[in-house]
Amino acid sequence: MHILDQLKERGFIAQVTFEEDLYKAMEKEPMTFYLGVDPTADSLHVGHFIPILMSAHLQRAGHRPVILCGGGTAMVGDPSGKTELRRMMTQETIADNVRAIQNQLSRFLDFGEGKAVMVNNADWLLKLNYVEFLRDIGALFSVNHMLAAECYKKRLEAGLTFLEFNYMLMQSYDFLQLFKTHGCRLQIGGDDQWSNILAGADLIRRKEREDAFALTCRLIMTADGKKMGKTEKGALWLDPARTSPYEFYQYWRNVQDADVGRFLSLLTFLPMDEVRRLGALRDSAINEAKQVLAFEITRMIHGEEEAQKAQDAAQALFGAGGGMESVPTFAVDAATLAQDNRLTTLLALCGLCASRGEARKMVQSGAVLVGEEKAEDIERRLSPGEIGAEGLLLRKGKKNYCRLVLR
């Protein structure tokens, strides 16, 4: 099966230009393609996951990825889907973020000799002569056409800065630069990047009189149309210091039944026959599919050992066996307890609640359990003896646990 047909079968493809020509070009010889990632944080999050996995599928089919870390474009900020101007970052912060992202991407793509390559558009964008850039590139862009682009619509309502208005030109220039230096003819990305990707492909066709293509993938949405990737603590990060492997596992373990088959198709490399079998399960049997989904994604991000620990922790907490040693744990010493042993303080310290204020609200609403007992007193205190040698399990709501232990 052609790789584009495989991607369609798995539900990746949203939009594509010159589809028939792209099929023929990819059959003729390996296609060099690029995916851009703006280093606005020191970790990728689940919103980046779909285009990264599409890149992995394309590489496995023999095509060559160029991963562009936007050290230059991050100095401007992508206005796509934003109602406010992005926070400006220093070059030093951006450089640190680029290094962290490179390490994460190596889990999904082969960066061996002759395989995937990583580039940083700061290497050419920060050296541009502005007047020459306007004459060479800017003259080929219509302001009327740009203002109609989806990526600028939300920002137009709040007030689009001229700084942001340059973003499409810069991203298009990236595509042109990679065409010249790496023979790149295809850019991929999330469907929210369609206008920018299309502009880059059009620039190559107009300036170089060569074929160039745009391919976007669907954003991760739930069955009821909501964006995936948000937890109670914010974004679902790939960095274990930001989102623990257990939290990551539990997120996917608890997705809606209607989303399981689609996410198995998009977010794992399981054969489609197995995806269809698991996706067809109903009622209580769907739990098997959810466990496979959570384990496979966690294994891909955090490795086999961490995925197994997360699964063991979930089984221990939800009555299917497994050791409590894998349950998320927070160690507290006697000195800390002597200073402040209030339950609300400990809920905030261990991370179950974002603050003592939230902890008070959770206790008042009856959403906190200490062991098997519902906490009702916001002034409840925990002694070292109550925590005990094996630790004390704290729970917020139905799915959030932490084992408090003495050190």
Backbone hydrogen bonds in HBPLUS format (Angstrom, degrees):
<---DONOR---> <-ACCEPTOR-->    atom                        ^
c    i                          cat <-CA-CA->   ^        H-A-AA   ^      H-
h    n   atom  resd res      DA  || num        DHA   H-A  angle D-A-AA Bond
n    s   type  num  typ     dist DA aas  dist angle  dist       angle   num
A0005-ASP N   A0002-HIS O   2.91 MM   3  5.22 123.3  2.24 105.1 120.1     1
A0006-GLN N   A0002-HIS O   2.96 MM   4  6.36 150.1  2.05 150.3 160.0     2
A0007-LEU N   A0003-ILE O   2.90 MM   4  6.17 157.7  1.95 149.5 154.8     3
A0008-LYS N   A0004-LEU O   2.97 MM   4  6.16 149.0  2.06 138.4 146.9     4
A0009-GLU N   A0005-ASP O   2.87 MM   4  6.07 159.7  1.91 147.3 152.8     5
A0010-ARG N   A0006-GLN O   3.01 MM   4  6.26 148.6  2.11 146.2 154.2     6
A0012-PHE N   A0007-LEU O   2.91 MM   5  5.34 159.1  1.96 162.2 157.6     7
A0011-GLY N   A0008-LYS O   3.01 MM   3  5.04 150.3  2.10 100.9 110.4     8
A0218-ARG N   A0012-PHE O   2.87 MM 206  5.82 148.0  1.97 154.8 165.4     9
A0014-ALA N   A0216-THR O   2.81 MM 202  5.49 175.2  1.82 143.7 142.2    10
A0216-THR N   A0015-GLN O   2.88 MM 201  5.30 168.3  1.90 154.2 157.1    11
A0017-THR N   A0214-ALA O   3.03 MM 197  5.47 148.2  2.13 154.0 157.1    12
A0022-LEU N   A0018-PHE O   2.93 MM   4  6.19 152.2  2.00 155.0 164.1    13
A0023-TYR N   A0019-GLU O   2.97 MM   4  6.26 158.9  2.02 153.7 158.4    14
A0024-LYS N   A0020-GLU O   3.19 MM   4  6.48 164.0  2.22 147.7 151.0    15
A0025-ALA N   A0021-ASP O   2.90 MM   4  6.10 158.7  1.94 148.5 154.8    16
A0026-MET N   A0022-LEU O   3.00 MM   4  6.12 158.7  2.05 152.9 157.3    17
A0027-GLU N   A0023-TYR O   3.08 MM   4  6.30 138.5  2.26 142.5 153.9    18
A0028-LYS N   A0024-LYS O   3.00 MM   4  6.16 142.0  2.15 144.7 154.7    19
A0029-GLU N   A0025-ALA O   3.38 MM   4  6.61 160.7  2.42 148.6 150.4    20
A0064-ARG N   A0031-MET O   3.01 MM  33  6.22 145.4  2.13 133.2 143.9    21
A0185-ARG N   A0032-THR O   3.12 MM 153  6.28 152.2  2.20 162.2 160.1    22
A0033-PHE N   A0064-ARG O   2.97 MM  31  6.25 160.2  2.01 157.8 163.2    23
A0066-VAL N   A0033-PHE O   2.77 MM  33  6.04 133.8  1.98 150.4 164.7    24
A0034-TYR N   A0186-LEU O   2.82 MM 152  6.42 145.5  1.94 150.3 161.7    25
A0188-ILE N   A0034-TYR O   2.96 MM 154  6.22 164.1  1.98 160.5 164.0    26
A0035-LEU N   A0066-VAL O   3.02 MM  31  6.49 149.6  2.12 156.3 164.1    27
A0068-LEU N   A0035-LEU O   2.88 MM  33  6.05 165.6  1.90 149.1 153.8    28
A0037-VAL N   A0068-LEU O   2.77 MM  31  6.08 162.3  1.80 168.1 167.9    29
A0070-GLY N   A0037-VAL O   2.97 MM  33  6.02 161.1  2.00 136.0 140.9    30
A0040-THR N   A0038-ASP O   2.87 MM   2  5.70 137.0  2.06 106.8  94.1    31
A0238-LEU N   A0044-LEU O   2.98 MM 194  5.77 163.2  2.01 155.4 149.9    32
A0048-HIS N   A0045-HIS O   2.92 MM   3  5.78 159.3  1.96 127.1 132.3    33
A0046-VAL N   A0236-LEU O   2.95 MM 190  5.78 149.7  2.04 160.3 169.2    34
A0049-PHE N   A0046-VAL O   3.04 MM   3  4.97 149.9  2.14 101.7 111.1    35
A0052-ILE N   A0048-HIS O   3.32 MM   4  6.43 153.5  2.39 150.9 158.5    36
A0053-LEU N   A0049-PHE O   2.91 MM   4  6.13 160.5  1.95 155.2 160.1    37
A0054-MET N   A0050-ILE O   2.88 MM   4  6.16 152.3  1.96 152.6 161.5    38
A0055-SER N   A0051-PRO O   2.96 MM   4  6.13 149.1  2.06 137.3 145.1    39
A0056-ALA N   A0052-ILE O   2.97 MM   4  6.35 147.3  2.08 142.1 151.6    40
A0057-HIS N   A0053-LEU O   2.92 MM   4  6.23 156.4  1.97 150.0 155.3    41
A0058-LEU N   A0054-MET O   2.98 MM   4  6.23 161.6  2.02 149.6 154.5    42
A0059-GLN N   A0055-SER O   2.86 MM   4  6.12 154.7  1.92 148.5 155.7    43
A0060-ARG N   A0056-ALA O   2.93 MM   4  6.14 160.5  1.97 149.5 154.6    44
A0061-ALA N   A0057-HIS O   3.11 MM   4  6.35 130.4  2.36 138.2 151.0    45
A0061-ALA N   A0058-LEU O   3.15 MM   3  5.08 133.4  2.38  92.5 105.5    46
A0063-HIS N   A0058-LEU O   3.05 MM   5  5.52 160.4  2.09 148.7 144.0    47
A0062-GLY N   A0059-GLN O   2.90 MM   3  5.15 161.0  1.93 112.8 116.7    48
A0117-VAL N   A0065-PRO O   3.11 MM  52  6.60 153.1  2.19 148.4 155.8    49
A0067-ILE N   A0117-VAL O   2.85 MM  50  6.23 168.8  1.86 167.5 167.4    50
A0119-VAL N   A0067-ILE O   2.91 MM  52  6.24 163.4  1.94 157.3 159.9    51
A0069-CYS N   A0119-VAL O   2.85 MM  50  6.22 168.4  1.87 164.1 161.4    52
A0071-GLY N   A0069-CYS O   2.85 MM   2  5.84 137.6  2.03 108.6  95.8    53
A0121-ASN N   A0069-CYS O   3.28 MM  52  6.66 144.7  2.41 144.1 154.2    54
A0074-ALA N   A0070-GLY O   2.86 MM   4  5.62 146.5  1.97 140.3 148.4    55
A0075-MET N   A0072-GLY O   3.04 MM   3  5.50 152.1  2.12 109.1 117.5    56
A0076-VAL N   A0073-THR O   2.92 MM   3  5.31 152.7  2.00 109.0 117.6    57
A0077-GLY N   A0073-THR O   2.83 MM   4  6.12 169.5  1.84 165.9 165.1    58
A0082-LYS N   A0079-PRO O   3.03 MM   3  5.39 163.7  2.06 137.7 135.2    59
A0094-ILE N   A0090-THR O   3.11 MM   4  6.36 165.9  2.13 151.3 155.2    60
A0095-ALA N   A0091-GLN O   2.92 MM   4  6.08 156.6  1.98 145.9 152.1    61
A0096-ASP N   A0092-GLU O   3.05 MM   4  6.31 155.0  2.11 146.8 153.0    62
A0097-ASN N   A0093-THR O   2.98 MM   4  6.25 157.3  2.03 150.4 156.8    63
A0098-VAL N   A0094-ILE O   2.92 MM   4  6.18 153.1  1.99 150.1 157.4    64
A0099-ARG N   A0095-ALA O   3.22 MM   4  6.49 159.3  2.26 146.9 150.7    65
A0100-ALA N   A0096-ASP O   3.20 MM   4  6.50 158.1  2.25 147.6 153.2    66
A0101-ILE N   A0097-ASN O   2.97 MM   4  6.18 161.0  2.01 154.4 159.3    67
A0102-GLN N   A0098-VAL O   2.99 MM   4  6.18 155.1  2.05 150.6 157.2    68
A0103-ASN N   A0099-ARG O   3.35 MM   4  6.63 154.7  2.42 143.6 148.6    69
A0104-GLN N   A0100-ALA O   3.29 MM   4  6.65 151.7  2.37 143.0 150.3    70
A0105-LEU N   A0101-ILE O   2.97 MM   4  6.22 160.9  2.01 157.7 162.2    71
A0107-ARG N   A0104-GLN O   3.16 MM   3  5.87 167.1  2.18 118.5 122.5    72
A0108-PHE N   A0105-LEU O   3.02 MM   3  5.62 155.0  2.08 117.2 123.9    73
A0109-LEU N   A0105-LEU O   3.16 MM   4  6.32 156.0  2.22 157.6 164.9    74
A0116-ALA N   A0110-ASP O   2.90 MM   6  5.88 158.9  1.94 164.6 157.9    75
A0115-LYS N   A0112-GLY O   2.89 MM   3  5.25 154.3  1.96 139.8 137.9    76
A0123-ASP N   A0120-ASN O   3.01 MM   3  5.96 164.6  2.04 127.7 131.0    77
A0124-TRP N   A0121-ASN O   3.26 MM   3  5.65 150.1  2.36 106.0 112.9    78
A0125-LEU N   A0121-ASN O   2.84 MM   4  5.86 165.4  1.86 163.4 166.5    79
A0126-LEU N   A0122-ALA O   3.40 MM   4  5.33 156.5  2.46 118.0 124.7    80
A0127-LYS N   A0124-TRP O   3.32 MM   3  5.43 150.7  2.41 100.9 109.3    81
A0128-LEU N   A0125-LEU O   3.28 MM   3  5.41 167.2  2.30 107.6 111.4    82
A0133-PHE N   A0129-ASN O   2.86 MM   4  6.03 155.7  1.92 156.8 165.0    83
A0134-LEU N   A0130-TYR O   2.93 MM   4  6.20 157.9  1.98 151.5 156.7    84
A0135-ARG N   A0131-VAL O   3.02 MM   4  6.26 161.2  2.06 149.9 154.8    85
A0136-ASP N   A0132-GLU O   2.85 MM   4  5.94 156.0  1.91 148.3 155.3    86
A0137-ILE N   A0133-PHE O   2.75 MM   4  5.54 165.1  1.77 149.1 154.5    87
A0138-GLY N   A0133-PHE O   3.24 MM   5  6.62 158.6  2.29 136.5 142.9    88
A0139-ALA N   A0134-LEU O   3.03 MM   5  6.31 124.8  2.34 158.9 170.1    89
A0140-LEU N   A0137-ILE O   2.98 MM   3  5.65 159.3  2.02 120.5 127.0    90
A0141-PHE N   A0138-GLY O   3.16 MM   3  5.51 169.7  2.17 116.7 118.8    91
A0146-MET N   A0142-SER O   2.95 MM   4  6.22 156.6  2.01 150.0 157.0    92
A0147-LEU N   A0143-VAL O   2.92 MM   4  6.13 161.0  1.96 157.2 161.0    93
A0148-ALA N   A0145-HIS O   3.24 MM   3  5.32 138.3  2.43  96.8 108.2    94
A0149-ALA N   A0146-MET O   2.98 MM   3  5.24 158.4  2.03 109.2 116.3    95
A0152-TYR N   A0149-ALA O   3.21 MM   3  5.85 161.4  2.24 116.1 121.2    96
A0153-LYS N   A0150-GLU O   3.28 MM   3  5.38 148.9  2.38 104.2 112.7    97
A0156-LEU N   A0152-TYR O   2.90 MM   4  6.04 143.0  2.04 154.4 165.6    98
A0159-GLY N   A0155-ARG O   2.75 MM   4  5.74 137.1  1.93 147.3 160.7    99
A0165-PHE N   A0161-THR O   3.06 MM   4  6.31 148.0  2.17 141.8 151.6   100
A0166-ASN N   A0163-LEU O   3.27 MM   3  5.69 148.7  2.38 105.2 113.3   101
A0167-TYR N   A0164-GLU O   2.89 MM   3  5.34 160.4  1.93 115.5 122.1   102
A0170-MET N   A0166-ASN O   3.05 MM   4  6.34 158.9  2.10 157.3 163.8   103
A0171-GLN N   A0167-TYR O   2.90 MM   4  6.18 165.5  1.92 162.0 165.0   104
A0172-SER N   A0168-MET O   2.95 MM   4  6.02 155.2  2.01 143.6 151.0   105
A0173-TYR N   A0169-LEU O   2.89 MM   4  6.07 148.6  1.99 141.9 151.0   106
A0174-ASP N   A0170-MET O   2.99 MM   4  6.30 143.0  2.13 141.9 151.9   107
A0175-PHE N   A0171-GLN O   3.29 MM   4  6.66 154.8  2.35 145.4 149.5   108
A0176-LEU N   A0172-SER O   3.12 MM   4  6.49 159.9  2.16 148.1 153.4   109
A0177-GLN N   A0173-TYR O   2.81 MM   4  6.02 158.8  1.86 152.0 158.0   110
A0178-LEU N   A0174-ASP O   2.88 MM   4  6.15 159.4  1.92 155.0 160.1   111
A0179-PHE N   A0175-PHE O   2.88 MM   4  6.08 141.8  2.02 144.1 155.1   112
A0180-LYS N   A0176-LEU O   3.06 MM   4  6.35 154.1  2.13 146.6 152.5   113
A0181-THR N   A0177-GLN O   2.93 MM   4  6.17 156.8  1.99 149.4 156.0   114
A0182-HIS N   A0178-LEU O   2.84 MM   4  5.24 151.7  1.92 131.1 139.1   115
A0184-CYS N   A0178-LEU O   3.24 MM   6  5.54 173.5  2.24 120.4 119.1   116
A0183-GLY N   A0179-PHE O   3.09 MM   4  4.45 131.1  2.34 112.8 118.4   117
A0213-PHE N   A0185-ARG O   2.68 MM  28  6.06 155.8  1.74 156.1 164.8   118
A0187-GLN N   A0213-PHE O   3.11 MM  26  6.52 158.2  2.16 151.3 154.6   119
A0215-LEU N   A0187-GLN O   3.05 MM  28  6.32 151.6  2.13 163.9 166.0   120
A0217-CYS N   A0189-GLY O   2.89 MM  28  6.23 150.1  1.98 148.5 158.0   121
A0193-GLN N   A0190-GLY O   2.89 MM   3  5.59 164.2  1.91 122.5 127.5   122
A0191-ASP N   A0217-CYS O   2.96 MM  26  5.51 126.0  2.26 177.3 161.8   123
A0194-TRP N   A0191-ASP O   3.27 MM   3  5.28 163.4  2.30 109.5 109.8   124
A0197-ILE N   A0193-GLN O   2.92 MM   4  6.08 168.8  1.93 167.8 171.6   125
A0198-LEU N   A0194-TRP O   2.86 MM   4  5.90 165.0  1.89 154.6 159.2   126
A0199-ALA N   A0195-SER O   3.06 MM   4  6.18 151.3  2.14 141.5 148.9   127
A0200-GLY N   A0196-ASN O   3.16 MM   4  6.46 150.1  2.25 143.5 150.6   128
A0201-ALA N   A0197-ILE O   3.07 MM   4  6.40 162.7  2.10 155.1 159.0   129
A0202-ASP N   A0198-LEU O   2.97 MM   4  6.12 157.3  2.02 147.2 153.9   130
A0203-LEU N   A0199-ALA O   2.94 MM   4  6.12 145.6  2.06 139.9 149.2   131
A0204-ILE N   A0200-GLY O   3.19 MM   4  6.52 157.0  2.25 150.2 154.1   132
A0205-ARG N   A0201-ALA O   3.13 MM   4  6.40 161.6  2.16 147.5 152.6   133
A0206-ARG N   A0202-ASP O   2.91 MM   4  6.08 153.3  1.99 148.7 155.8   134
A0207-LYS N   A0203-LEU O   2.81 MM   4  5.83 164.9  1.83 152.1 157.0   135
A0208-GLU N   A0204-ILE O   2.80 MM   4  5.25 152.2  1.88 135.0 144.6   136
A0209-ARG N   A0205-ARG O   3.19 MM   4  4.66 127.9  2.47 105.7 115.3   137
A0228-MET N   A0220-ILE O   2.87 MM   8  5.47 165.6  1.89 147.1 143.6   138
A0222-THR N   A0226-LYS O   2.69 MM   4  5.21 157.6  1.74 151.1 159.0   139
A0225-GLY N   A0222-THR O   2.98 MM   3  5.26 157.0  2.03 117.1 117.2   140
A0236-LEU N   A0229-GLY O   2.76 MM   7  5.05 129.2  2.02 154.4 153.3   141
A0231-THR N   A0234-GLY O   2.59 MM   3  5.04 178.5  1.59 160.7 160.8   142
A0234-GLY N   A0231-THR O   3.08 MM   3  5.04 164.2  2.11 104.1 108.9   143
A0242-ARG N   A0239-ASP O   2.95 MM   3  5.44 148.1  2.05 114.0 123.3   144
A0243-THR N   A0239-ASP O   2.97 MM   4  6.21 168.2  1.99 161.3 165.0   145
A0248-PHE N   A0244-SER O   2.86 MM   4  6.10 162.3  1.89 158.7 164.5   146
A0249-TYR N   A0245-PRO O   2.83 MM   4  5.99 161.2  1.86 146.0 151.1   147
A0250-GLN N   A0246-TYR O   2.88 MM   4  6.08 169.3  1.90 155.6 158.3   148
A0251-TYR N   A0247-GLU O   2.94 MM   4  6.10 146.1  2.05 144.2 153.0   149
A0252-TRP N   A0248-PHE O   3.44 MM   4  6.83 160.4  2.49 150.1 152.1   150
A0253-ARG N   A0249-TYR O   2.91 MM   4  6.11 148.1  2.02 148.1 158.5   151
A0254-ASN N   A0250-GLN O   3.10 MM   4  6.09 133.0  2.33 141.3 149.3   152
A0255-VAL N   A0252-TRP O   3.47 MM   3  5.39 168.0  2.48 107.8 106.0   153
A0259-ASP N   A0256-GLN O   2.99 MM   3  5.48 154.1  2.05 114.2 122.2   154
A0260-VAL N   A0257-ASP O   3.28 MM   3  5.57 155.8  2.35 110.0 116.4   155
A0263-PHE N   A0259-ASP O   2.99 MM   4  6.12 161.2  2.03 159.5 165.4   156
A0264-LEU N   A0260-VAL O   2.91 MM   4  6.11 153.1  1.99 154.4 162.0   157
A0265-SER N   A0261-GLY O   3.11 MM   4  6.33 149.4  2.21 143.0 150.9   158
A0266-LEU N   A0262-ARG O   2.95 MM   4  6.21 159.4  1.99 149.3 154.7   159
A0267-LEU N   A0263-PHE O   2.76 MM   4  5.42 163.2  1.79 145.5 151.4   160
A0274-GLU N   A0271-PRO O   3.04 MM   3  5.48 122.5  2.39 108.2 121.1   161
A0275-VAL N   A0271-PRO O   3.01 MM   4  6.34 155.0  2.07 148.6 156.7   162
A0276-ARG N   A0272-MET O   2.85 MM   4  6.00 160.9  1.89 148.6 152.5   163
A0277-ARG N   A0273-ASP O   3.05 MM   4  6.27 150.9  2.14 138.8 147.0   164
A0278-LEU N   A0274-GLU O   2.95 MM   4  6.14 171.0  1.95 154.9 156.5   165
A0279-GLY N   A0275-VAL O   2.80 MM   4  5.85 156.6  1.85 147.6 155.5   166
A0280-ALA N   A0276-ARG O   3.08 MM   4  6.05 127.7  2.37 135.7 145.9   167
A0280-ALA N   A0277-ARG O   3.32 MM   3  5.37 141.8  2.47  95.8 106.1   168
A0281-LEU N   A0278-LEU O   3.21 MM   3  5.55 161.6  2.24 109.0 114.6   169
A0285-ALA N   A0282-ARG O   3.10 MM   3  5.51 128.9  2.37 145.1 138.2   170
A0286-ILE N   A0283-ASP O   3.20 MM   3  5.83 158.6  2.25 115.5 121.1   171
A0287-ASN N   A0284-SER O   3.16 MM   3  5.88 165.5  2.18 117.6 122.0   172
A0288-GLU N   A0285-ALA O   3.15 MM   3  5.90 150.9  2.24 118.9 124.0   173
A0290-LYS N   A0286-ILE O   2.99 MM   4  6.37 153.8  2.06 150.2 158.2   174
A0291-GLN N   A0287-ASN O   2.95 MM   4  6.11 155.3  2.01 147.2 153.1   175
A0292-VAL N   A0288-GLU O   3.05 MM   4  6.32 157.4  2.10 147.8 153.9   176
A0293-LEU N   A0289-ALA O   2.89 MM   4  6.09 163.2  1.92 149.7 154.6   177
A0294-ALA N   A0290-LYS O   2.91 MM   4  6.08 172.3  1.92 152.0 153.8   178
A0295-PHE N   A0291-GLN O   2.92 MM   4  6.00 163.7  1.95 146.9 152.1   179
A0296-GLU N   A0292-VAL O   2.88 MM   4  5.92 170.4  1.89 154.8 157.9   180
A0297-ILE N   A0293-LEU O   3.11 MM   4  6.22 169.9  2.12 154.6 157.2   181
A0298-THR N   A0294-ALA O   3.04 MM   4  6.04 162.2  2.07 145.4 151.1   182
A0299-ARG N   A0295-PHE O   2.80 MM   4  5.88 156.6  1.86 151.0 158.0   183
A0300-MET N   A0296-GLU O   3.05 MM   4  6.18 153.7  2.12 141.7 148.4   184
A0301-ILE N   A0297-ILE O   3.08 MM   4  6.33 152.2  2.16 147.1 154.0   185
A0302-HIS N   A0298-THR O   2.71 MM   4  5.62 168.2  1.72 155.9 160.1   186
A0303-GLY N   A0299-ARG O   2.84 MM   4  4.36 138.7  2.01 117.2 123.7   187
A0307-ALA N   A0303-GLY O   3.07 MM   4  6.22 156.4  2.13 150.7 158.1   188
A0308-GLN N   A0304-GLU O   2.93 MM   4  6.13 155.7  1.99 150.5 156.8   189
A0309-LYS N   A0305-GLU O   2.99 MM   4  6.27 154.6  2.05 146.7 153.8   190
A0310-ALA N   A0306-GLU O   2.94 MM   4  6.13 160.3  1.98 147.4 152.6   191
A0311-GLN N   A0307-ALA O   2.96 MM   4  6.19 155.3  2.02 145.4 152.3   192
A0312-ASP N   A0308-GLN O   2.85 MM   4  6.05 158.8  1.89 148.6 154.7   193
A0313-ALA N   A0309-LYS O   2.86 MM   4  6.08 156.9  1.91 149.2 155.6   194
A0314-ALA N   A0310-ALA O   3.02 MM   4  6.25 158.3  2.07 145.4 150.9   195
A0315-GLN N   A0311-GLN O   2.95 MM   4  6.19 156.6  2.01 149.0 155.4   196
A0316-ALA N   A0312-ASP O   2.86 MM   4  6.08 152.1  1.94 147.7 155.6   197
A0317-LEU N   A0313-ALA O   2.99 MM   4  6.19 155.7  2.05 148.5 154.6   198
A0318-PHE N   A0314-ALA O   2.95 MM   4  5.99 148.5  2.05 145.7 154.0   199
A0320-ALA N   A0315-GLN O   2.86 MM   5  4.74 151.7  1.94 144.2 146.8   200
A0326-SER N   A0323-GLY O   3.34 MM   3  6.16 171.9  2.35 119.5 121.6   201
A0327-VAL N   A0324-MET O   3.01 MM   3  5.25 160.0  2.05 110.6 117.1   202
A0403-ARG N   A0328-PRO O   2.78 MM  75  6.14 165.5  1.80 154.1 159.0   203
A0330-PHE N   A0403-ARG O   2.93 MM  73  6.19 159.9  1.97 152.0 154.5   204
A0405-VAL N   A0330-PHE O   3.01 MM  75  6.25 163.1  2.04 150.3 152.8   205
A0332-VAL N   A0405-VAL O   2.82 MM  73  6.19 163.4  1.85 166.7 170.2   206
A0407-ARG N   A0332-VAL O   3.16 MM  75  5.96 141.3  2.32 130.6 133.9   207
A0337-LEU N   A0333-ASP O   3.17 MM   4  6.54 160.5  2.21 151.0 156.6   208
A0338-ALA N   A0334-ALA O   2.83 MM   4  6.04 149.4  1.92 146.3 155.2   209
A0339-GLN N   A0335-ALA O   3.09 MM   4  6.29 140.6  2.25 138.8 148.6   210
A0339-GLN N   A0336-THR O   3.15 MM   3  5.14 125.1  2.47  93.0 106.9   211
A0340-ASP N   A0336-THR O   2.95 MM   4  6.24 162.7  1.98 155.1 159.1   212
A0382-LEU N   A0341-ASN O   2.90 MM  41  5.59 158.5  1.94 154.4 158.0   213
A0345-THR N   A0342-ARG O   3.12 MM   3  5.30 122.3  2.47 100.1 113.9   214
A0346-LEU N   A0342-ARG O   3.08 MM   4  6.42 160.8  2.12 154.0 159.3   215
A0343-LEU N   A0380-ARG O   2.77 MM  37  5.60 168.9  1.78 153.8 152.8   216
A0347-LEU N   A0343-LEU O   2.83 MM   4  6.07 150.9  1.92 154.1 162.4   217
A0348-ALA N   A0344-THR O   3.28 MM   4  6.45 148.2  2.39 136.4 143.4   218
A0349-LEU N   A0345-THR O   2.90 MM   4  6.18 158.6  1.95 149.4 156.2   219
A0350-CYS N   A0346-LEU O   2.97 MM   4  6.03 162.3  2.00 148.8 152.0   220
A0353-CYS N   A0347-LEU O   3.13 MM   6  5.62 152.2  2.21 132.9 129.1   221
A0351-GLY N   A0348-ALA O   3.22 MM   3  5.21 147.1  2.33  98.4 108.1   222
A0359-ALA N   A0355-SER O   3.00 MM   4  6.27 153.8  2.07 141.4 149.4   223
A0360-ARG N   A0356-ARG O   2.90 MM   4  6.15 153.2  1.97 147.5 153.0   224
A0361-LYS N   A0357-GLY O   3.19 MM   4  6.48 159.2  2.24 145.2 150.2   225
A0362-MET N   A0358-GLU O   2.89 MM   4  6.17 155.4  1.95 151.9 158.9   226
A0363-VAL N   A0359-ALA O   2.97 MM   4  6.21 160.3  2.01 151.7 156.4   227
A0364-GLN N   A0360-ARG O   2.90 MM   4  6.09 165.0  1.92 151.1 155.8   228
A0365-SER N   A0361-LYS O   2.97 MM   4  6.12 141.2  2.12 142.0 151.8   229
A0367-ALA N   A0362-MET O   2.90 MM   5  5.20 159.7  1.95 164.5 158.9   230
A0366-GLY N   A0363-VAL O   3.02 MM   3  5.16 158.2  2.07 106.3 113.1   231
A0397-GLY N   A0367-ALA O   2.75 MM  30  5.04 168.5  1.76 153.5 157.1   232
A0375-ALA N   A0368-VAL O   2.90 MM   7  5.65 169.1  1.91 147.0 150.7   233
A0369-LEU N   A0395-ARG O   2.89 MM  26  5.03 157.1  1.94 141.2 148.3   234
A0395-ARG N   A0369-LEU O   2.95 MM  26  5.03 152.8  2.03 149.0 151.0   235
A0370-VAL N   A0373-GLU O   2.73 MM   3  5.25 163.6  1.76 163.8 161.3   236
A0373-GLU N   A0370-VAL O   3.07 MM   3  5.25 161.0  2.10 126.3 126.1   237
A0371-GLY N   A0393-LEU O   2.75 MM  22  5.03 166.9  1.77 171.5 167.6   238
A0380-ARG N   A0377-ASP O   2.99 MM   3  5.21 158.5  2.03 116.7 117.5   239
A0386-GLU N   A0383-SER O   3.04 MM   3  5.19 124.7  2.36 100.3 114.3   240
A0387-ILE N   A0383-SER O   3.16 MM   4  6.54 150.0  2.25 150.9 159.2   241
A0388-GLY N   A0384-PRO O   3.02 MM   4  6.29 159.7  2.07 149.4 154.8   242
A0392-LEU N   A0404-LEU O   2.75 MM  12  5.05 153.8  1.82 143.5 152.0   243
A0404-LEU N   A0392-LEU O   2.76 MM  12  5.05 168.3  1.77 152.7 148.4   244
A0394-LEU N   A0402-CYS O   2.83 MM   8  5.34 176.8  1.83 163.0 163.9   245
A0402-CYS N   A0394-LEU O   2.97 MM   8  5.34 144.1  2.10 152.4 154.2   246
A0396-LYS N   A0400-ASN O   2.83 MM   4  5.19 160.8  1.87 150.2 156.8   247
